[in-house]
Amino acid sequence: MNILAFLRKNAWLTGLVIFFIVVFLLNNTQKLTFDGVQTEQLKPESTPPAPEFSKTKKPDIVAKDDKKSDYSIDSKGQTSIQPITIPRAVSSANVAARISHAIESSLRPKVEPLPDFSGIVDVKTKKARFFDYLGQLARTANSKIVQIRKEIQRMQPHRLTKQQVQRLNRLSKNHKIKTKVAAEQIDLLLRKIDTVPAALVLAQAANESAWGTSRFAIQGNNLFGQWCFSLGCGLIPSGRPEGEIYEVRKFKNPQESVDAYIRNLNSHASYIGLRHIRECLINNDQIVTARALSAGLISYSSRGVDYIDDIRSMIRINQLEPWQKSWWGNSDQHPCSELVQLIRPMIITEDPIHGITIPGEP
């Protein structure tokens, strides 16, 4: 077993060791120097003339123009300038960023290619393989979200490094945040960027990709039907209306598709309702469930409420999360219940007895 395989298999132990290393380094940041790299000798541009000293008075050690050098006097009374070695300070933010990047790079799991689900005949076996495969992708994507949140939480608005400012601006752009005020960026990012229940990831992936057998999944690693709008960015759907330019986006691997899906839910204006549900549940110390968040997918499909019903049915039938018959979402007593209510369109039915058309409810 190689080192990386051991680290991945014993992630909890690795994480504990890394935590203590980070704490140690941060507590000793001001003492850090790197031999031959983080020190330098400041040499004078030219040797100044030796000052004249009285024979009865000892000379003071002086420096010229705040240059980092010392005067010393030899046995003949001549002065010479000795270069001083000055350690460069290493900021705690930069140390933490470098360690975080190294950890993320070394522990990033290898993405396995999409299995040939179309070749699995047995339905139960296909479902089990699909959920196992997508479950790993969902865990990895959510782990990245957790790391990003920790990174943002460590930022102090009035003490940001240049790298942190660039990072904040990049995250803000990706999540459609317009303000340039650091404190506001941090607050809004922490409200937007958060994990998504694995059950929702699995249910939507199964629905959108036909259990990993769709053309877009096989040819483009696209498991959620995400669109793109630049020429050649993806695959052209066969039923695309004339005049439309959208394509179904292509990804390098399925993990990128899952990452983009979660980023889409966390950033797009169409899913602000989903984010409000999640925020309400967190603020009330409630478990964030796929069943609850699915109410925020009303804009994900043109089918609207029917699409949400399909996703919930998939969650319930496949037991992707505990399903409560008496659900708080059906009660007006819960502080978040209003956010998950679905407005169903009225159904027009005919009254065969009176021969009139009346609105009805499903």
C-alpha positions as CSV (number, residue, x, y, z in Angstrom):
1,M,0.0,0.0,0.0
2,N,1.5,3.3,-1.0
3,I,1.5,6.4,1.1
4,L,-1.4,8.2,-0.6
5,A,-3.5,5.1,-0.3
6,F,-2.7,4.8,3.4
7,L,-3.6,8.5,3.9
8,R,-6.9,8.1,2.2
9,K,-7.8,4.9,4.1
10,N,-6.9,6.5,7.4
11,A,-8.3,10.0,6.7
12,W,-9.4,10.6,10.3
13,L,-5.9,9.9,11.7
14,T,-4.3,11.9,8.9
15,G,-6.6,14.8,9.6
16,L,-5.7,14.7,13.3
17,V,-2.0,14.8,12.7
18,I,-2.4,17.6,10.2
19,F,-4.4,19.6,12.7
20,F,-1.7,19.5,15.3
21,I,0.9,20.3,12.6
22,V,-1.1,23.4,11.6
23,V,-1.6,24.5,15.2
24,F,2.1,24.1,15.9
25,L,3.1,26.1,12.7
26,L,0.7,28.9,13.4
27,N,1.9,29.3,17.0
28,N,5.5,29.4,15.8
29,T,5.0,31.5,12.7
30,Q,7.2,34.3,13.8
31,K,10.1,31.9,14.4
32,L,10.0,30.4,10.9
33,T,13.0,31.0,8.7
34,F,14.2,29.0,5.7
35,D,18.0,28.5,5.5
36,G,19.5,30.2,2.5
37,V,16.1,31.2,1.1
38,Q,14.2,33.2,3.7
39,T,17.4,35.1,4.9
40,E,19.4,37.6,2.9
41,Q,22.5,39.7,3.3
42,L,22.0,43.4,2.7
43,K,25.2,44.7,1.3
44,P,26.0,48.4,1.2
45,E,26.0,50.0,-2.1
46,S,29.4,51.6,-1.4
47,T,31.8,51.7,1.5
48,P,31.4,55.0,3.3
49,P,34.5,56.8,4.5
50,A,35.6,55.9,8.0
51,P,34.5,58.4,10.5
52,E,37.1,60.2,12.6
53,F,37.2,59.5,16.3
54,S,38.8,61.2,19.2
55,K,41.6,59.3,20.8
56,T,40.1,59.9,24.2
57,K,36.5,58.9,23.4
58,K,35.3,55.5,22.4
59,P,33.3,55.6,19.1
60,D,29.6,54.9,19.0
61,I,28.3,52.3,16.6
62,V,26.3,54.1,14.0
63,A,24.4,53.2,10.9
64,K,24.2,55.1,7.6
65,D,20.7,56.0,6.3
66,D,19.0,53.1,8.1
67,K,20.9,50.6,6.0
68,K,20.9,47.2,7.5
69,S,24.7,47.2,8.3
70,D,27.0,47.6,11.3
71,Y,30.3,49.4,11.7
72,S,33.1,47.6,13.4
73,I,36.7,48.8,14.2
74,D,39.7,46.7,13.6
75,S,43.0,46.8,15.5
76,K,44.3,49.6,13.4
77,G,41.4,51.8,14.2
78,Q,39.8,51.4,10.7
79,T,36.1,50.9,10.3
80,S,34.5,48.3,8.2
81,I,30.9,47.4,7.4
82,Q,29.6,44.0,8.2
83,P,26.4,42.8,6.5
84,I,23.5,41.7,8.8
85,T,21.5,38.6,8.2
86,I,17.7,39.5,8.5
87,P,15.0,36.8,8.7
88,R,11.9,37.4,6.6
89,A,8.6,37.1,8.5
90,V,6.2,34.4,7.3
91,S,2.6,35.3,7.8
92,S,0.3,32.8,9.4
93,A,-2.3,33.3,6.6
94,N,0.3,32.3,4.0
95,V,1.5,29.3,6.0
96,A,-2.1,28.1,6.5
97,A,-2.9,28.6,2.8
98,R,0.1,26.6,1.7
99,I,-0.6,23.8,4.2
100,S,-4.3,23.7,3.1
101,H,-3.3,23.5,-0.5
102,A,-0.8,20.7,0.1
103,I,-3.3,18.7,2.1
104,E,-6.1,19.1,-0.5
105,S,-3.7,18.1,-3.3
106,S,-2.3,15.0,-1.5
107,L,-5.7,13.7,-0.3
108,R,-7.8,14.5,-3.4
109,P,-9.2,11.1,-4.4
110,K,-8.8,9.8,-7.9
111,V,-12.0,10.1,-9.9
112,E,-13.0,6.8,-11.4
113,P,-14.6,7.0,-14.9
114,L,-18.3,6.6,-15.2
115,P,-19.2,2.9,-15.0
116,D,-21.1,1.2,-17.8
117,F,-24.4,1.2,-16.1
118,S,-26.2,0.3,-19.3
119,G,-24.5,-3.0,-19.2
120,I,-26.0,-4.0,-15.9
121,V,-29.2,-5.9,-16.5
122,D,-30.4,-6.5,-12.9
123,V,-32.2,-3.4,-11.7
124,K,-31.3,-3.8,-8.0
125,T,-27.6,-4.2,-8.9
126,K,-27.7,-1.2,-11.2
127,K,-29.2,1.0,-8.5
128,A,-26.8,-0.2,-5.9
129,R,-23.8,0.4,-8.1
130,F,-25.1,3.8,-9.2
131,F,-25.7,5.0,-5.6
132,D,-22.4,3.7,-4.4
133,Y,-20.6,5.5,-7.2
134,L,-22.5,8.8,-6.9
135,G,-22.3,8.7,-3.1
136,Q,-18.5,9.0,-3.2
137,L,-18.7,11.9,-5.6
138,A,-21.2,13.6,-3.3
139,R,-19.0,13.1,-0.3
140,T,-16.0,14.5,-2.1
141,A,-18.0,17.6,-3.3
142,N,-19.4,18.3,0.1
143,S,-15.9,17.9,1.7
144,K,-14.7,20.6,-0.7
145,I,-17.5,22.9,0.4
146,V,-16.7,22.3,4.1
147,Q,-13.0,23.3,3.4
148,I,-14.1,26.4,1.5
149,R,-16.3,27.5,4.4
150,K,-13.5,26.9,6.9
151,E,-11.2,29.0,4.7
152,I,-13.7,31.9,4.6
153,Q,-14.4,31.7,8.3
154,R,-10.6,32.1,9.1
155,M,-10.6,35.4,7.1
156,Q,-10.5,38.6,9.0
157,P,-12.0,41.5,6.9
158,H,-9.5,44.1,8.1
159,R,-6.4,41.9,8.0
160,L,-6.6,40.2,4.6
161,T,-3.5,39.1,2.7
162,K,-3.3,39.9,-1.0
163,Q,-4.0,36.2,-1.8
164,Q,-7.1,36.3,0.5
165,V,-8.4,39.4,-1.3
166,Q,-8.0,37.7,-4.6
167,R,-9.6,34.5,-3.3
168,L,-12.6,36.4,-1.9
169,N,-13.1,38.3,-5.2
170,R,-13.0,35.0,-7.2
171,L,-15.4,33.2,-4.9
172,S,-17.7,36.3,-5.0
173,K,-17.7,36.3,-8.8
174,N,-18.4,32.6,-9.0
175,H,-21.4,33.0,-6.6
176,K,-22.8,36.1,-8.2
177,I,-22.0,38.5,-5.3
178,K,-21.4,42.1,-6.5
179,T,-20.2,43.9,-3.4
180,K,-16.5,44.6,-3.0
181,V,-16.6,45.1,0.7
182,A,-14.7,42.3,2.3
183,A,-17.0,41.9,5.4
184,E,-20.1,41.8,3.2
185,Q,-18.4,39.3,0.8
186,I,-17.6,37.0,3.7
187,D,-21.1,37.2,5.2
188,L,-22.8,36.5,1.9
189,L,-20.5,33.7,0.9
190,L,-21.1,31.9,4.2
191,R,-24.8,32.2,3.6
192,K,-24.6,30.9,0.1
193,I,-21.9,28.3,0.2
194,D,-23.0,25.2,2.1
195,T,-23.4,21.4,1.7
196,V,-26.2,19.7,-0.1
197,P,-27.7,16.4,1.3
198,A,-26.3,13.4,-0.5
199,A,-29.9,12.1,-1.0
200,L,-30.8,15.0,-3.2
201,V,-27.6,14.6,-5.2
202,L,-28.3,10.9,-5.8
203,A,-32.0,11.4,-6.6
204,Q,-31.5,14.2,-9.1
205,A,-28.5,12.5,-10.7
206,A,-30.6,9.3,-11.2
207,N,-33.5,11.3,-12.6
208,E,-31.5,13.6,-14.9
209,S,-29.0,10.9,-16.3
210,A,-31.4,8.0,-16.5
211,W,-29.3,6.1,-14.0
212,G,-26.1,7.1,-15.7
213,T,-27.1,5.8,-19.1
214,S,-28.0,9.0,-21.0
215,R,-26.0,10.3,-23.9
216,F,-25.0,13.4,-21.9
217,A,-23.8,11.2,-19.0
218,I,-21.8,8.8,-21.2
219,Q,-20.4,11.3,-23.7
220,G,-20.1,14.4,-21.5
221,N,-19.9,13.2,-17.9
222,N,-23.0,15.4,-17.3
223,L,-25.2,13.9,-14.7
224,F,-27.5,16.8,-14.0
225,G,-28.3,18.3,-17.4
226,Q,-26.4,21.5,-16.8
227,W,-26.4,23.9,-19.8
228,C,-23.7,26.1,-21.2
229,F,-24.0,28.9,-23.8
230,S,-20.7,29.1,-25.7
231,L,-20.2,27.4,-29.1
232,G,-18.7,24.0,-28.6
233,C,-18.9,23.9,-24.8
234,G,-21.0,20.8,-24.8
235,L,-23.3,18.5,-26.6
236,I,-26.2,19.7,-28.7
237,P,-29.5,18.1,-27.6
238,S,-31.5,16.6,-30.4
239,G,-34.7,18.4,-29.5
240,R,-33.2,21.9,-29.2
241,P,-35.6,24.5,-30.7
242,E,-34.4,26.4,-33.7
243,G,-32.7,29.6,-32.8
244,E,-31.5,28.4,-29.4
245,I,-27.8,28.3,-28.7
246,Y,-27.5,26.4,-25.5
247,E,-25.7,23.1,-25.3
248,V,-25.5,20.4,-22.6
249,R,-22.2,21.0,-20.9
250,K,-19.3,18.6,-21.1
251,F,-17.1,17.8,-18.1
252,K,-13.7,16.2,-17.8
253,N,-15.0,13.7,-15.3
254,P,-18.2,13.0,-13.3
255,Q,-16.8,14.7,-10.2
256,E,-16.7,18.0,-12.0
257,S,-20.3,17.6,-12.8
258,V,-21.3,17.1,-9.2
259,D,-19.1,20.0,-8.1
260,A,-20.8,22.3,-10.7
261,Y,-24.3,21.1,-9.7
262,I,-23.7,22.0,-6.0
263,R,-22.2,25.3,-7.0
264,N,-25.2,26.0,-9.2
265,L,-27.6,25.4,-6.3
266,N,-25.5,27.6,-4.1
267,S,-25.2,30.5,-6.5
268,H,-28.0,30.8,-9.1
269,A,-30.9,33.1,-8.4
270,S,-33.4,30.5,-9.3
271,Y,-32.5,28.5,-6.2
272,I,-32.6,31.2,-3.6
273,G,-35.7,29.5,-2.2
274,L,-33.6,26.3,-1.6
275,R,-31.0,28.3,0.1
276,H,-33.6,30.0,2.3
277,I,-35.0,26.6,3.4
278,R,-31.5,25.4,4.3
279,E,-30.6,28.6,6.2
280,C,-33.9,28.4,8.1
281,L,-33.3,24.8,9.1
282,I,-29.8,25.5,10.2
283,N,-30.8,28.6,12.3
284,N,-33.4,26.5,14.0
285,D,-31.0,23.6,14.7
286,Q,-33.0,21.3,12.4
287,I,-31.6,18.6,10.1
288,V,-31.3,19.7,6.5
289,T,-33.0,17.1,4.4
290,A,-33.3,16.4,0.7
291,R,-37.1,16.3,1.1
292,A,-37.1,19.8,2.4
293,L,-34.6,21.3,-0.1
294,S,-36.4,19.7,-3.0
295,A,-39.1,22.4,-2.6
296,G,-36.6,24.9,-3.8
297,L,-36.2,23.1,-7.2
298,I,-39.4,24.5,-8.7
299,S,-37.3,26.2,-11.4
300,Y,-35.0,23.3,-12.1
301,S,-37.4,21.7,-14.6
302,S,-40.2,23.1,-16.7
303,R,-42.4,20.4,-15.1
304,G,-42.4,22.4,-11.8
305,V,-44.2,20.7,-9.0
306,D,-44.4,17.4,-10.9
307,Y,-40.6,17.3,-11.1
308,I,-40.4,17.8,-7.3
309,D,-42.9,15.0,-6.8
310,D,-40.7,12.7,-8.9
311,I,-37.5,13.6,-6.9
312,R,-39.3,13.0,-3.6
313,S,-40.7,9.7,-4.8
314,M,-37.2,8.6,-5.8
315,I,-35.9,9.6,-2.3
316,R,-38.7,7.7,-0.5
317,I,-38.8,4.6,-2.7
318,N,-35.0,4.1,-2.7
319,Q,-34.7,5.0,1.0
320,L,-32.1,7.6,0.4
321,E,-32.9,9.3,3.7
322,P,-35.4,8.6,6.6
323,W,-38.9,9.4,5.5
324,Q,-41.4,10.6,8.0
325,K,-45.1,10.1,7.4
326,S,-45.9,12.9,9.8
327,W,-43.6,15.5,8.3
328,W,-43.2,19.0,9.7
329,G,-43.5,20.5,6.2
330,N,-47.2,19.6,6.3
331,S,-47.7,21.5,9.5
332,D,-48.0,25.3,10.0
333,Q,-46.4,25.0,13.4
334,H,-42.9,24.6,12.2
335,P,-40.9,27.9,11.6
336,C,-39.8,26.7,8.2
337,S,-42.9,25.0,7.0
338,E,-44.1,28.0,4.9
339,L,-40.9,27.8,2.9
340,V,-41.6,24.2,1.7
341,Q,-45.2,24.6,0.7
342,L,-45.8,23.7,-3.0
343,I,-48.4,25.7,-4.9
344,R,-50.1,23.2,-7.2
345,P,-51.9,24.5,-10.3
346,M,-55.7,24.1,-10.4
347,I,-56.9,21.2,-12.6
348,I,-59.8,21.9,-14.9
349,T,-62.3,19.0,-14.9
350,E,-65.6,18.5,-16.6
351,D,-68.8,17.8,-14.7
352,P,-70.5,15.0,-16.8
353,I,-73.8,15.5,-15.0
354,H,-74.3,19.3,-15.5
355,G,-72.2,19.6,-18.6
356,I,-70.0,22.4,-17.2
357,T,-66.3,22.8,-16.7
358,I,-65.2,23.5,-13.1
359,P,-61.8,24.0,-11.4
360,G,-60.8,21.1,-9.3
361,E,-57.8,20.0,-7.1
362,P,-55.6,17.1,-7.6
